[in-house]
Amino acid sequence: MSGHTSHQIINGPDGSPLYVLIPYEEYIHPLERPDEEVIIPQGVVDLLLERNSGILRAWREHLGLTQAEVAKRMGVTQSAYAQLEKRRSGLRYSTRVRLAQALGIEPEQLRLDD
């Protein structure tokens, strides 16, 4: 799970846990299971190794996109997108979904940095 996801535990009258509230997005799209195969193209892997960059930058460059193009697809500024690209981990699931949609890939393909 993403490190930034907030869950709430609801305890019963005796103090024992009864329920766990999770964000709706996580309920609708549960996080990937580790046993599921995720395919990362060799070109992305090569960029990761050659430039020691994050998975997001490697995907963007592999797809031949600029930061401005991805930012526009996401509906954010180029500088806001650049900040996401600098992060090495901890993307919220909903952010990963938006990034994946902007890049035309699956959210699971952005989990390498997690």
N, C-alpha and C positions, 0 to 999 in steps of 0.2 A: 504494500500500500504506500501511497505517497506520504511523505513525512508531514505535509501541511494539511492533511485531511483532519477535520475535527469530528470526533464521535462523542456522543453523550450517552452515559449509562444512567438508566432510571432504576432506582432501587425501590424495593417493596417496603412495607411498614417495618419489617424486621431488619432492614438494612442490606438484605441480600439482593444482588442484581436480578432484575426482571426483564429488562429490555435494553437494546442498544439502538440508538438513533444514528443513522448514517446519512450523508448527503444524498439527495435524490439521484444525482448523476451516477453515483457509485452503485446505487440500487438497480438502476436501469441498465447500466453497462458495468458489470462487475469487473474488477481488475483481472488481468490475464493470469492464467495458471502457469506455473513454471514448467509444467510438462508439455505445454503447447509449443509447437515448432514455430519459430519466428525467423523469417528469411530476411537477411540483410545482403544486398547485392555486393559483389566483390569490389565494385567501384567505390562504394561507401566505405567499406573496410579499408581499402587502400588510402583513401583520404584521411581516415581516422589515424592510421599509422604514420603516413607521410607528414602530416601537419600537426599531429598531436592535438587535434581540435575535438570539440564535442560532437555528439551524434547529430545534433540539429544542423550545425554548420556543414558537416560532411554530407548530409542528405541534400541540403540546399544547393551546395556546389555541384554535387553529383547530378542534380536535376537541371543545372544551368540557370538557376534563379538568383536574382539579387536580393539583398535584404529588403529593399524598397518594394519589390514585387511580392514577396511573402507577406510583408507588413500590410500592403494594400489588400491582399486576399483575406487577411485576418481582420481588417478594419481597425488597425492600430497604426501608430506612427513608426517610422523606420527606427527611431531611437528606442522606442519601447520594445520593438522586436529584437534589436541588437542586445538589449539587456537580457532577454530570454535566451538568446544564443550564447551569451557568456556564462550562463549558469551551467554548472556541471551536474546538478542533481536537484531533486525536490520539486519537480513540476507537479502541479495539481493534475489530477486525472482530466478534469474539464479543459485545462489549458493544453494538455497533451493531445486531446481530441481535436481542439481547434487548430493546433499546429499541424497535426496529421491531415486534417481536411484541407488546409491551405497548401500542403505539399502533395496531396493526392496519394497518401500512403495510409497504412493502418497505424493506430496509436501504439500498438505493441512494438512496432518497428522503431520507436523512439525511446525504448526503455533501457538501452545499453548503458546510459549514464546513471541510471537509478541505483 
